[in-house]
Amino acid sequence: MDDHKQLFQRQMVAWPMAAGNYQALNSILSKDFILDGLRIRLQYNPARLVSSAANVSASAIQKRPCFLCAGNRPAEQECLKVPASADFELLVNPFPVFPTHYTIPAIQHQPQQIRGHIAEFLRFSHDMNDCVVFYNGPRCGASAPDHLHFQAGSKGLMPAETDFRTWKEARTTPLVRLDGGRISQLNGFLRAGWLLEGTNERTLARLVENVINVLAMTQATVDEEPMINLLSWMENEEWKMLLFPRKAHRPTCYFNTGNTRFLISPASVEMGGLMVAARLQDFERMTETDIRQIYADVSLSDDVVNACSTLLLTKPDMQPSL
Ligand SMILES: [Zn+2]
Protein backbone atom coordinates (compact mmCIF):
# COMPACT_ATOMS: atom_id res chain seq x y z
CA MET A 1 0.00 0.00 0.00
CA ASP A 2 1.25 3.50 -0.74
CA ASP A 3 2.72 5.53 2.10
CA HIS A 4 -0.08 8.07 2.15
CA LYS A 5 -2.74 5.39 2.43
CA GLN A 6 -0.93 3.82 5.35
CA LEU A 7 -0.66 7.21 7.04
CA PHE A 8 -4.40 7.63 6.64
CA GLN A 9 -5.11 4.21 8.17
CA ARG A 10 -2.84 4.92 11.14
CA GLN A 11 -4.49 8.28 11.80
CA MET A 12 -7.97 6.76 11.75
CA VAL A 13 -6.85 4.58 14.65
CA ALA A 14 -4.76 7.11 16.57
CA TRP A 15 -6.88 10.26 16.17
CA PRO A 16 -10.50 9.82 17.31
CA MET A 17 -11.55 13.43 16.48
CA ALA A 18 -10.39 13.12 12.87
CA ALA A 19 -11.81 9.59 12.58
CA GLY A 20 -15.18 10.91 13.80
CA ASN A 21 -15.18 13.61 11.14
CA TYR A 22 -14.44 11.02 8.43
CA GLN A 23 -17.18 8.79 9.84
CA ALA A 24 -19.61 11.72 9.63
CA LEU A 25 -18.92 12.02 5.89
CA ASN A 26 -20.83 8.77 5.38
CA SER A 27 -24.11 10.41 6.32
CA ILE A 28 -23.55 13.63 4.42
CA LEU A 29 -26.27 15.06 2.15
CA SER A 30 -25.54 15.81 -1.47
CA LYS A 31 -27.44 16.57 -4.64
CA ASP A 32 -26.58 17.11 -8.28
CA PHE A 33 -27.49 19.99 -10.58
CA ILE A 34 -27.11 19.85 -14.35
CA LEU A 35 -26.29 23.28 -15.75
CA ASP A 36 -25.89 23.55 -19.52
CA GLY A 37 -25.13 19.84 -19.54
CA LEU A 38 -22.45 20.15 -16.83
CA ARG A 39 -22.86 18.41 -13.53
CA ILE A 40 -22.32 20.40 -10.32
CA ARG A 41 -22.59 18.62 -7.00
CA LEU A 42 -23.74 20.35 -3.84
CA GLN A 43 -22.62 18.88 -0.52
CA TYR A 44 -23.89 19.77 2.93
CA ASN A 45 -20.92 19.52 5.24
CA PRO A 46 -21.31 21.22 8.65
CA ALA A 47 -17.73 20.34 9.64
CA ARG A 48 -16.54 22.89 7.06
CA LEU A 49 -18.17 25.82 8.86
CA VAL A 50 -14.84 26.70 10.45
CA SER A 51 -13.06 27.00 7.12
CA SER A 52 -15.91 28.54 5.06
CA ALA A 53 -16.27 31.35 7.55
CA ALA A 54 -12.57 31.64 8.35
CA ASN A 55 -11.27 35.12 8.86
CA VAL A 56 -8.20 35.20 6.62
CA SER A 57 -7.48 38.90 6.96
CA ALA A 58 -3.83 39.77 7.52
CA SER A 59 -4.45 40.90 11.09
CA ALA A 60 -6.42 37.78 12.03
CA ILE A 61 -3.72 35.57 10.51
CA GLN A 62 -1.02 37.40 12.40
CA LYS A 63 -2.77 36.88 15.74
CA ARG A 64 -3.29 33.14 15.51
CA PRO A 65 -0.62 30.45 15.86
CA CYS A 66 -0.05 28.88 12.44
CA PHE A 67 -1.78 25.49 12.47
CA LEU A 68 0.45 24.16 9.67
CA CYS A 69 3.69 24.73 11.55
CA ALA A 70 4.94 21.56 13.19
CA GLY A 71 5.08 23.11 16.67
CA ASN A 72 1.39 24.07 16.69
CA ARG A 73 -0.20 20.88 15.38
CA PRO A 74 -2.42 18.63 17.48
CA ALA A 75 -0.43 15.96 19.32
CA GLU A 76 -2.34 13.22 17.47
CA GLN A 77 -1.44 14.52 14.02
CA GLU A 78 1.32 12.43 12.48
CA CYS A 79 3.46 13.91 9.72
CA LEU A 80 5.00 11.86 6.97
CA LYS A 81 8.11 12.60 4.95
CA VAL A 82 7.51 11.58 1.35
CA PRO A 83 9.71 10.96 -1.71
CA ALA A 84 7.83 13.58 -3.78
CA SER A 85 9.69 16.43 -2.07
CA ALA A 86 12.10 17.04 0.79
CA ASP A 87 10.53 20.46 1.39
CA PHE A 88 6.98 19.30 2.03
CA GLU A 89 5.37 16.77 4.34
CA LEU A 90 2.09 14.97 4.40
CA LEU A 91 -0.70 15.29 6.99
CA VAL A 92 -4.22 13.92 7.24
CA ASN A 93 -6.75 16.78 7.12
CA PRO A 94 -8.97 16.47 10.23
CA PHE A 95 -11.82 18.48 8.60
CA PRO A 96 -12.43 16.46 5.45
CA VAL A 97 -14.49 17.07 2.33
CA PHE A 98 -13.20 13.83 0.73
CA PRO A 99 -13.21 10.23 2.07
CA THR A 100 -9.44 10.60 2.26
CA HIS A 101 -8.19 14.17 2.50
CA TYR A 102 -4.62 15.30 3.03
CA THR A 103 -2.84 18.57 3.68
CA ILE A 104 0.64 18.93 2.19
CA PRO A 105 2.42 21.80 3.97
CA ALA A 106 5.90 23.09 3.27
CA ILE A 107 8.17 22.24 6.17
CA GLN A 108 9.28 25.89 6.44
CA HIS A 109 6.73 28.57 7.30
CA GLN A 110 6.51 30.72 4.15
CA PRO A 111 3.75 32.57 2.28
CA GLN A 112 1.30 30.67 0.10
CA GLN A 113 2.75 31.05 -3.38
CA ILE A 114 3.05 28.26 -5.93
CA ARG A 115 5.69 29.79 -8.19
CA GLY A 116 8.87 27.78 -7.81
CA HIS A 117 6.94 24.79 -6.46
CA ILE A 118 4.91 23.68 -9.47
CA ALA A 119 7.14 20.68 -10.19
CA GLU A 120 6.64 19.47 -6.61
CA PHE A 121 2.91 19.98 -6.94
CA LEU A 122 2.97 17.79 -10.06
CA ARG A 123 5.07 15.16 -8.31
CA PHE A 124 2.58 14.86 -5.45
CA SER A 125 -0.17 14.49 -8.02
CA HIS A 126 1.82 11.75 -9.73
CA ASP A 127 2.66 9.85 -6.54
CA MET A 128 -0.86 10.13 -5.07
CA ASN A 129 -2.66 9.01 -8.20
CA ASP A 130 -5.80 7.98 -6.31
CA CYS A 131 -6.26 11.67 -5.43
CA VAL A 132 -6.81 15.06 -6.98
CA VAL A 133 -4.09 17.40 -5.70
CA PHE A 134 -5.03 21.06 -5.48
CA TYR A 135 -3.71 24.49 -4.62
CA ASN A 136 -5.70 27.45 -3.34
CA GLY A 137 -4.10 30.84 -3.81
CA PRO A 138 -3.83 33.08 -0.72
CA ARG A 139 -7.12 34.90 -1.42
CA CYS A 140 -8.82 32.00 -3.18
CA GLY A 141 -9.83 29.72 -0.35
CA ALA A 142 -6.56 28.96 1.42
CA SER A 143 -7.31 29.01 5.14
CA ALA A 144 -3.59 29.39 5.87
CA PRO A 145 -2.42 32.05 3.38
CA ASP A 146 0.73 32.52 5.44
CA HIS A 147 1.96 28.92 5.14
CA LEU A 148 2.60 27.31 1.75
CA HIS A 149 0.54 24.17 1.32
CA PHE A 150 -1.31 21.95 -1.15
CA GLN A 151 -4.16 19.56 -0.48
CA ALA A 152 -5.14 16.18 -1.88
CA GLY A 153 -8.54 14.50 -1.83
CA SER A 154 -9.84 11.16 -3.12
CA LYS A 155 -10.80 11.01 -6.76
CA GLY A 156 -14.45 10.36 -7.58
CA LEU A 157 -16.14 13.34 -5.98
CA MET A 158 -15.42 16.44 -8.05
CA PRO A 159 -17.44 16.46 -11.29
CA ALA A 160 -14.64 18.21 -13.24
CA GLU A 161 -12.54 15.10 -12.61
CA THR A 162 -15.16 12.33 -12.61
CA ASP A 163 -16.94 13.63 -15.74
CA PHE A 164 -13.73 14.60 -17.53
CA ARG A 165 -14.34 12.38 -20.56
CA THR A 166 -17.86 13.66 -21.06
CA TRP A 167 -17.01 17.37 -21.12
CA LYS A 168 -13.47 17.50 -22.45
CA GLU A 169 -14.08 17.42 -26.22
CA ALA A 170 -16.97 19.86 -26.39
CA ARG A 171 -15.71 22.42 -23.88
CA THR A 172 -12.08 23.00 -24.70
CA THR A 173 -10.32 24.97 -27.44
CA PRO A 174 -6.70 23.92 -28.08
CA LEU A 175 -4.18 26.75 -27.64
CA VAL A 176 -0.62 25.49 -27.33
CA ARG A 177 0.87 22.07 -28.00
CA LEU A 178 4.47 21.43 -26.95
CA ASP A 179 6.54 18.30 -26.56
CA GLY A 180 5.05 16.60 -23.50
CA GLY A 181 2.37 19.15 -22.68
CA ARG A 182 -0.52 21.19 -24.09
CA ILE A 183 -3.01 23.85 -23.02
CA SER A 184 -6.61 24.35 -24.03
CA GLN A 185 -8.97 27.10 -22.97
CA LEU A 186 -12.21 26.08 -21.29
CA ASN A 187 -15.40 27.28 -22.91
CA GLY A 188 -19.01 26.91 -21.82
CA PHE A 189 -17.74 25.63 -18.48
CA LEU A 190 -19.58 28.08 -16.17
CA ARG A 191 -16.20 29.32 -14.96
CA ALA A 192 -13.34 30.46 -17.17
CA GLY A 193 -9.95 28.79 -17.13
CA TRP A 194 -7.53 26.43 -18.82
CA LEU A 195 -6.98 22.72 -19.10
CA LEU A 196 -3.34 21.61 -19.14
CA GLU A 197 -2.45 18.04 -20.06
CA GLY A 198 0.74 16.15 -20.61
CA THR A 199 3.30 13.57 -19.66
CA ASN A 200 6.34 15.78 -19.06
CA GLU A 201 6.66 17.33 -15.61
CA ARG A 202 9.02 20.11 -16.73
CA THR A 203 6.93 21.09 -19.74
CA LEU A 204 3.79 21.24 -17.63
CA ALA A 205 5.51 23.26 -14.92
CA ARG A 206 6.64 25.73 -17.58
CA LEU A 207 3.13 25.95 -19.03
CA VAL A 208 1.63 26.68 -15.61
CA GLU A 209 4.33 29.24 -14.88
CA ASN A 210 3.60 30.97 -18.19
CA VAL A 211 -0.12 31.14 -17.51
CA ILE A 212 0.57 32.66 -14.10
CA ASN A 213 2.93 35.17 -15.73
CA VAL A 214 0.37 36.35 -18.27
CA LEU A 215 -2.25 36.58 -15.54
CA ALA A 216 0.15 38.74 -13.54
CA MET A 217 0.39 41.11 -16.52
CA THR A 218 -3.34 41.81 -16.25
CA GLN A 219 -3.23 43.00 -12.67
CA ALA A 220 -2.06 46.17 -11.00
CA THR A 221 0.32 44.73 -8.42
CA VAL A 222 2.92 42.67 -10.25
CA ASP A 223 4.68 41.23 -7.21
CA GLU A 224 1.53 39.61 -5.86
CA GLU A 225 0.61 36.17 -7.16
CA PRO A 226 -2.48 36.30 -9.39
CA MET A 227 -5.53 34.76 -7.75
CA ILE A 228 -5.77 31.14 -8.88
CA ASN A 229 -7.05 27.71 -8.03
CA LEU A 230 -5.16 24.79 -9.50
CA LEU A 231 -6.19 21.13 -9.62
CA SER A 232 -4.24 18.14 -10.90
CA TRP A 233 -4.84 14.43 -11.26
CA MET A 234 -3.44 11.51 -13.24
CA GLU A 235 -5.35 9.75 -15.97
CA ASN A 236 -3.65 7.01 -18.02
CA GLU A 237 -0.19 8.15 -16.88
CA GLU A 238 -0.95 11.68 -18.02
CA TRP A 239 -1.41 14.77 -15.88
CA LYS A 240 -4.71 16.61 -16.17
CA MET A 241 -4.68 20.08 -14.64
CA LEU A 242 -7.32 22.75 -14.37
CA LEU A 243 -6.25 26.31 -13.70
CA PHE A 244 -8.99 28.72 -12.70
CA PRO A 245 -8.11 32.42 -12.48
CA ARG A 246 -10.14 34.34 -9.94
CA LYS A 247 -11.29 37.89 -9.54
CA ALA A 248 -12.85 37.62 -6.09
CA HIS A 249 -12.30 35.61 -2.95
CA ARG A 250 -15.99 35.39 -2.07
CA PRO A 251 -19.21 35.78 -4.09
CA THR A 252 -21.59 38.69 -3.50
CA CYS A 253 -24.10 36.42 -1.77
CA TYR A 254 -21.55 35.73 0.98
CA PHE A 255 -21.99 39.32 2.17
CA ASN A 256 -25.79 39.48 1.88
CA THR A 257 -27.96 39.35 4.94
CA GLY A 258 -30.96 37.17 5.73
CA ASN A 259 -32.39 34.78 3.17
CA THR A 260 -30.15 35.77 0.31
CA ARG A 261 -26.94 35.03 2.19
CA PHE A 262 -24.99 31.92 1.23
CA LEU A 263 -22.00 31.01 3.33
CA ILE A 264 -20.07 29.68 0.32
CA SER A 265 -16.40 30.46 0.01
CA PRO A 266 -15.24 28.95 -3.29
CA ALA A 267 -11.85 27.30 -3.50
CA SER A 268 -10.41 24.60 -5.77
CA VAL A 269 -13.02 22.07 -4.66
CA GLU A 270 -15.88 24.36 -5.70
CA MET A 271 -14.13 25.31 -8.95
CA GLY A 272 -13.83 21.54 -9.52
CA GLY A 273 -17.62 21.38 -9.46
CA LEU A 274 -18.22 20.36 -5.84
CA MET A 275 -19.97 23.15 -3.93
CA VAL A 276 -19.64 22.75 -0.19
CA ALA A 277 -22.41 24.29 1.91
CA ALA A 278 -21.58 24.38 5.61
CA ARG A 279 -25.14 25.39 6.60
CA LEU A 280 -28.25 23.29 5.98
CA GLN A 281 -30.33 26.30 4.88
CA ASP A 282 -27.80 27.08 2.14
CA PHE A 283 -27.90 23.48 0.95
CA GLU A 284 -31.70 23.51 0.84
CA ARG A 285 -32.17 26.92 -0.79
CA MET A 286 -29.49 26.93 -3.41
CA THR A 287 -30.76 27.06 -6.99
CA GLU A 288 -29.14 26.80 -10.42
CA THR A 289 -29.24 30.58 -10.69
CA ASP A 290 -27.33 30.91 -7.41
CA ILE A 291 -24.66 28.50 -8.61
CA ARG A 292 -24.21 30.39 -11.90
CA GLN A 293 -23.96 33.66 -9.99
CA ILE A 294 -21.40 32.29 -7.54
CA TYR A 295 -19.14 31.16 -10.39
CA ALA A 296 -19.64 34.45 -12.25
CA ASP A 297 -18.80 36.47 -9.12
CA VAL A 298 -15.50 34.76 -8.35
CA SER A 299 -14.19 33.84 -11.83
CA LEU A 300 -12.13 36.07 -14.07
CA SER A 301 -14.24 37.26 -17.02
CA ASP A 302 -14.11 35.51 -20.41
CA ASP A 303 -12.72 38.69 -21.98
CA VAL A 304 -9.71 38.80 -19.67
CA VAL A 305 -9.11 35.07 -20.06
CA ASN A 306 -9.27 35.42 -23.86
CA ALA A 307 -6.74 38.24 -23.67
CA CYS A 308 -4.47 36.08 -21.51
CA SER A 309 -4.69 33.22 -24.01
CA THR A 310 -3.66 35.59 -26.79
CA LEU A 311 -0.73 36.85 -24.71
CA LEU A 312 0.30 33.29 -23.97
CA LEU A 313 0.57 32.51 -27.67
CA THR A 314 3.08 35.34 -28.14
CA LYS A 315 5.53 33.95 -25.56
CA PRO A 316 8.67 32.65 -27.26
CA ASP A 317 8.85 29.45 -25.22
CA MET A 318 5.21 28.66 -26.02
CA GLN A 319 5.98 27.97 -29.67
CA PRO A 320 5.59 24.33 -30.69
CA SER A 321 8.79 22.35 -30.92
CA LEU A 322 9.66 21.52 -34.53
ZN1 LIG B 1 3.28 27.97 9.55
Residues whose N, C-alpha, C, O or C-beta is under 5 A from the ligand:
A	BS01	ZN	C66 L68 C69 H109 H147
